[in-house]
Amino acid sequence: MIPIKFANKDIFKIKRVDMVCMQGSSALDKYDLKKAHQALKMLLIDRSNEFRVFAKGIGYPTNTKDWELIVLNFCLDFVDCFNVWSNSTPPDHNQIHKCMTQMRQIANGKSNMTEVTHLQNIAYLIAEDFKSIYKRME
């Protein structure tokens, strides 16, 4: 963890994950990073277009380093949000806020629900395909 100082106070932490800096917790923390990177490479063989469409849909540039990893993490988090929404146990405030922030990012600039649903389906497809590939590697 690397503290970021602003006015001599730590305002948030950045976690270093295999040469990629990511803010906050990561859905990929549940996975072995070496296997996760291999599964991502395998997934990109068939799903690189979906990664690009989703990145464009949420406004994330595809010309940055490791953008695919960021998209994968977002998709895994989104599926976790779906599981929170569909669970009978009430979610905590942080889960609600995270999920609503993700929904806002997906829906931002869209003119109808069909566009939003299309991106949600892509996120679900990417996450579930990743999990399937990762599980086969074990």
Disulfide bonds with the S-S distance in Angstrom:
Cys81-Cys99 2.23
